[in-house]
Amino acid sequence: VRTAAGRCSRAMVLDSDSPKEQSVRVVVRVRPMNEKENKANTLPVVTGSTEKREVTLIRGVGQRQIRQVYHFDSVYTSYSTQCEVFETVRPLVHEVMQGFEATVFAYGQTGTGKTHTMEGEIVCEEKKGIIPRAVEAIFESLGEKGKYVSSAVSASYLEIYNEELSDLLTEAADERGVYNGRSSHADGAPKLSLVEDKGDGKRRGKGVYAHNLSEHEVCSAADVLGLIARAQERRRVGETRMNKHSSRSHCVFTLTVTTRETTSEGMTMESTGKLHLVDLAGSECAKTAAGSAAGGGSGAHAAHDARERERKNINQSLLTLGRVISTLRDAGGKDKARIPYRDSKLTKLLMDSLGGDGRTLMLACVSPSLHMLEETANTLLFASRAKNIQNRPTVQVDAQGLQLQQLQASMRALQEENADLGRRLAAASAAPRGFSSEHAARPSEPSPESAAPASDEAPGAVVAVESAAPFAAAWAGTSSSRGDAGRGAGIGGGAGGGGGGRGGRGGAGGGGRPL
C-alpha cells in the first residue's frame, strides 16, 4: 500500500541484518459463539490451539467425522484478549520505526470480528483494537529521551467502496450519500485516483498511490484517535442477515513516521517507515447475505439492489485478491508481470505488501459456527496459501544525505593530509644544502660516538629517517643539476651512510634533515 507521501530523495537499501526474502506471516483468530448462535444451540465445528499454533476444522459426525488441521504462525482462540493479539503486531511497529514499510490486513467472512480486531472500541482500554494500540506504541517509542533528533508523524484513511475511492478524513466525506445513489465525492471535493509513479534514472518512483489523498500531521496518540473516531462515523456500514453492522467497504489506515537520529560516527540519518492497517470488507454468500429490506415497495427494492451491488463488488475484489495470492504461491513471485494486481483497486494498493518490498502480516478471522463451515474452510485455505508468499523487505533511509556526509568527511581528511605533505616538502626544500637546520644550529659537528642516539630513542630516529627517504629521493630525482642531486642524496644520506660530493658531508653529519 502506498499513500501520497513521496520518496523523491529517498533510496531503498536492503537491510543487511534481515533475510533477503521473508514469508508473509499468517495469524488466525477464532471468535467466540455469539448470542444468536448460542440461542439456536449451534454446534461449534472449529477449534484452535494457541500452544500448538493450529486450527482444527471438523466435518461430519460419528464414524464419518473428518478432521482437517491447519498450522499457522500464531493462533488465537475465543479466550484470547485484544492485548494478546496486538503482541503479534508489535514487532512490525518496531520495524516501522527503523524505516520499514509494514502492512497488517484482516481477512474473513462478514461477522467474524475483523473490525473488532482492527479497531475495537477506542475509548475502552481493554477492547482497543490493533490500530489504536499501534498508534500508542509508535508515540511511546518516539518519546524515548535522547533517541531521536527530530520526528514527524502523519495519518491518512482511505476507503474503497464499490471500486470508488473516498477520503475518510476530509470534511467533504460528511456530505456524501451512502445508499442513495449519489457519487461518493461531494461537489468540489478533489477526486481520488490511483496513480503509478515509476520514477526515472535519478530517483525511485512512488509506485501505486492514491492521488489527492489527504495526510494529516499529528503530534500525539490522542490526535490520531480523534481522526479514527471521525473516520468510523463516516465509514459505510449496513445490516445483513449475518451481521447488523457489516462493513461495506475496504479501509486502509496509514501512519507515516519520519525520524532523524545521530549515528555512532556523529552523522545524522533520516528514515521513513510506514504502517498500513487494512480492514477488508467481509466476503458474503448470496444465500445468506440478503438484508432485512426484502419487503415490498420501490424503496425496499432499491435498497436491496444497492446491497446486492455492494456484495458483488466486495466478492469480486476479494476473489481477485485470492487469485493474486494463488499466482504468487505458484510462481514464487518471480514473474510479477503475470500477477493480476491491476484487476481491482484493492490489489493495486496491496502490490508492495504481497510479493513486494514490505513486511506483511495477514490476520484471518473465522467463526466456529456450523452454519459458517464452508466460509470458514475457504478462509483457512486462503490463509494457508498466503503463507507461501515471499516478500523482500527493504528499509527506507535518506541514503543520499548519508553518503554526502561520508564523502564530505573523506574529502576533509584528504585535504588535511595533502596540506601536511605540502608543509613537510616545503620545509625540506628550505633547508641549507648538504646539512639539516638542526646541524647548522649546533656550533660544531659531534663526534661519531656522540652522534649515536640513545638506545631508547633509536627506534624513533630510524623511523623518522626512513620515512623521509622516499620524499628526499623523489625530490632529488626531479633536480636537473648534479649539485641538487648531491644535496638530495645528502638529505637522505644519513640512513645509508652518506652521499657523494657535497651530499656526503650531510650524510656524515648524522642523517641530514629529518622530514
C-alpha positions, -999 to 999 in steps of 0.1 A, spaced: 0 0 0 13 34 -8 -1 68 1 6 102 -14 38 107 5 67 109 -20 101 94 -20 120 117 -43 150 120 -21 148 85 -7 168 55 -17 158 19 -8 185 0 9 183 -37 18 186 -44 55 218 -64 59 206 -78 92 174 -93 78 169 -121 52 166 -111 16 133 -129 14 106 -133 41 73 -151 40 41 -134 48 32 -141 84 -3 -155 89 -23 -154 122 -57 -169 127 -83 -157 153 -113 -178 162 -141 -157 176 -164 -169 203 -200 -181 196 -223 -151 195 -256 -147 213 -277 -156 183 -258 -188 178 -260 -198 214 -298 -193 215 -301 -216 184 -278 -242 200 -255 -241 171 -227 -266 172 -191 -253 171 -170 -271 145 -138 -251 147 -112 -254 175 -79 -236 179 -48 -242 200 -25 -213 208 3 -235 221 3 -259 190 -5 -230 167 -31 -250 148 -67 -248 138 -89 -279 135 -119 -280 112 -144 -308 119 -166 -321 91 -193 -348 95 -204 -367 126 -198 -401 142 -176 -425 122 -177 -403 92 -162 -374 110 -132 -359 93 -107 -335 110 -87 -311 89 -57 -295 107 -41 -262 96 -9 -248 110 -1 -211 111 24 -187 127 1 -179 156 -34 -189 166 -58 -171 189 -89 -185 204 -121 -171 218 -103 -167 252 -75 -145 237 -76 -108 246 -71 -78 223 -38 -72 240 -26 -107 233 -35 -103 196 -16 -70 194 16 -86 206 18 -103 172 18 -69 156 42 -52 180 74 -64 162 61 -47 130 57 -15 148 94 -17 159 104 -23 123 84 7 111 105 28 135 136 15 117 123 26 83 105 -5 70 71 -5 53 47 -29 70 11 -40 64 -14 -58 86 -47 -68 69 -77 -86 83 -95 -111 61 -126 -132 67 -163 -136 62 -186 -109 74 -194 -112 111 -161 -129 121 -147 -99 141 -124 -82 117 -133 -46 125 -134 -55 162 -99 -69 159 -85 -39 139 -103 -10 155 -122 -22 186 -136 4 210 -110 32 211 -125 46 244 -121 13 262 -86 2 272 -95 -35 273 -113 -35 240 -90 -13 219 -80 -29 186 -47 -31 167 -49 4 152 -52 24 184 -26 2 202 -2 5 173 -6 43 174 2 44 211 32 22 207 46 44 180 44 76 201 58 57 231 89 49 210 92 85 198 90 97 233 122 79 244 145 105 256 177 111 235 169 85 209 157 108 180 169 142 170 135 150 154 104 132 142 72 137 123 40 116 120 12 119 95 -20 98 91 -44 91 62 -75 70 59 -87 56 25 -120 38 18 -127 16 -13 -165 13 -18 -179 -2 -50 -144 3 -66 -146 40 -58 -120 58 -36 -130 81 -7 -110 101 18 -125 94 53 -106 124 69 -119 152 47 -149 174 55 -164 166 21 -169 130 33 -197 141 57 -218 154 28 -218 122 7 -247 98 3 -243 62 14 -271 43 -3 -289 70 -23 -270 65 -55 -250 98 -52 -214 100 -61 -190 91 -33 -175 126 -36 -193 158 -28 -192 187 -53 -159 205 -53 -140 178 -34 -109 165 -52 -114 132 -69 -92 104 -57 -75 82 -83 -48 55 -84 -16 68 -100 16 48 -107 49 67 -104 77 45 -118 104 71 -113 134 77 -136 171 71 -137 177 98 -110 151 88 -84 129 59 -73 92 62 -81 64 62 -55 48 32 -71 10 30 -70 -6 55 -46 -38 74 -41 -36 108 -57 -52 137 -37 -55 116 -6 -51 140 24 -24 134 50 -28 149 85 1 157 107 -4 145 142 16 152 174 2 127 198 -18 95 201 -49 115 211 -47 133 178 -47 101 159 -75 85 179 -96 116 172 -91 111 135 -100 74 138 -132 82 157 -142 107 129 -135 81 102 -155 54 120 -186 77 118 -181 82 80 -173 46 70 -201 28 52 -218 0 72 -250 -18 66 -272 -46 80 -271 -80 66 -286 -113 78 -251 -123 91 -241 -90 107 -261 -60 119 -231 -37 114 -214 -52 84 -186 -31 68 -195 -25 32 -161 -12 21 -123 -18 24 -104 7 46 -67 14 46 -54 34 76 -18 46 71 8 61 95 39 76 81 68 80 106 98 101 97 127 101 122 162 116 124 188 102 146 226 106 151 248 76 142 278 64 162 300 84 137 283 116 146 263 118 114 225 124 111 205 98 93 168 101 83 145 72 79 108 69 69 86 40 79 50 33 70 24 12 88 -6 2 68 -36 -13 87 -62 -27 63 -97 -37 74 -112 -57 45 -149 -59 39 -162 -94 47 -169 -120 20 -206 -129 17 -225 -158 3 -255 -149 -19 -278 -172 0 -271 -158 35 -263 -121 27 -298 -108 20 -306 -79 43 -338 -72 61 -351 -49 35 -366 -76 13 -402 -64 17 -425 -46 -8 -422 -11 -22 -398 6 -46 -376 19 -17 -371 -16 -4 -362 -29 -39 -338 0 -44 -321 -8 -11 -319 -45 -20 -304 -37 -54 -278 -14 -38 -269 -40 -12 -266 -67 -40 -242 -44 -59 -221 -40 -28 -219 -77 -23 -208 -84 -59 -181 -57 -57 -168 -69 -24 -167 -105 -35 -151 -96 -69 -122 -77 -52 -117 -105 -27 -117 -130 -55 -90 -110 -73 -70 -109 -41 -73 -147 -39 -61 -151 -75 -31 -128 -67 -21 -149 -37 -26 -182 -56 -4 -169 -85 23 -157 -62 23 -190 -45 26 -210 -78 50 -187 -95 71 -179 -64 67 -142 -71 93 -143 -99 72 -130 -128 52 -101 -114 40 -91 -149 17 -121 -149 2 -114 -115 -33 -98 -117 -27 -69 -94 -45 -45 -117 -78 -64 -118 -90 -44 -87 -81 -13 -69 -76 -32 -37 -49 -55 -52 -32 -25 -68 -27 -9 -34 -15 -41 -19 11 -47 -46 41 -39 -23 25 -59 6 21 -91 -15 53 -101 -31 68 -67 -28 93 -49 -6 73 -46 26 67 -67 57 32 -82 58 10 -99 84 -23 -114 75 -49 -118 102 -76 -143 92 -108 -142 113 -131 -172 114 -163 -183 131 -166 -216 150 -203 -220 139 -216 -249 119 -236 -226 98 -204 -209 85 -185 -241 79 -179 -236 42 -169 -200 45 -145 -209 74 -129 -236 53 -124 -211 24 -108 -186 47 -84 -212 62 -74 -224 27 -69 -187 16 -47 -181 47 -26 -213 40 -18 -201 5 -8 -167 18 19 -183 40 39 -192 8 42 -157 -5 78 -143 -3 85 -106 2 118 -88 0 117 -63 29 137 -31 24 144 -2 47 139 34 37 167 57 47 179 90 33 209 74 17 218 105 -4 223 126 27 243 99 45 266 93 15 271 130 11 282 134 47 305 105 43 321 119 11 325 153 28 343 138 58 366 118 34 373 150 14 383 169 46 406 141 57 423 141 22 427 179 23 444 178 57 467 151 46 476 170 14 483 202 34 505 182 58 526 168 29 529 202 14 543 217 47 568 188 50 580 192 14 583 230 18 603 226 50 626 201 32 633 224 3 640 254 25 669 236 44 706 246 36 724 224 11 742 194 25 731 196 61 699 200 82 687 230 101 694 212 133 730 205 123 735 242 113 723 253 147 750 234 165 784 251 169 805 221 159 799 187 145 795 159 170 819 130 171 807 97 157 803 84 193 781 113 204 761 112 171 748 77 180 714 80 195 704 66 229 690 31 229 655 42 239 654 68 212 670 48 184 637 32 170 621 66 167 651 82 150 654 53 125 617 55 116 619 93 111 649 90 87 634 60 68 600 77 64 618 108 50 640 89 24 612 83 -2 603 120 -3 640 130 -5 647 105 -33 617 118 -52 628 154 -47 664 145 -57 651 128 -89 634 159 -101 665 180 -99 685 186 -131 718 197 -116 745 175 -101 746 197 -70 709 194 -65 712 156 -68 740 156 -43 720 178 -20 691 154 -22 714 124 -15 728 143 14 693 149 30 685 112 29 721 100 31 722 96 68 701 64 65 726 48 42 758 62 54 763 93 33 762 105 -3 787 118 -28 802 153 -33 786 179 -11 759 155 -2 784 132 15 790 159 41 754 158 51 755 120 54 785 121 77 767 147 98 742 122 112 715 117 87 707 151 71 675 168 79 647 146 91 613 151 74 
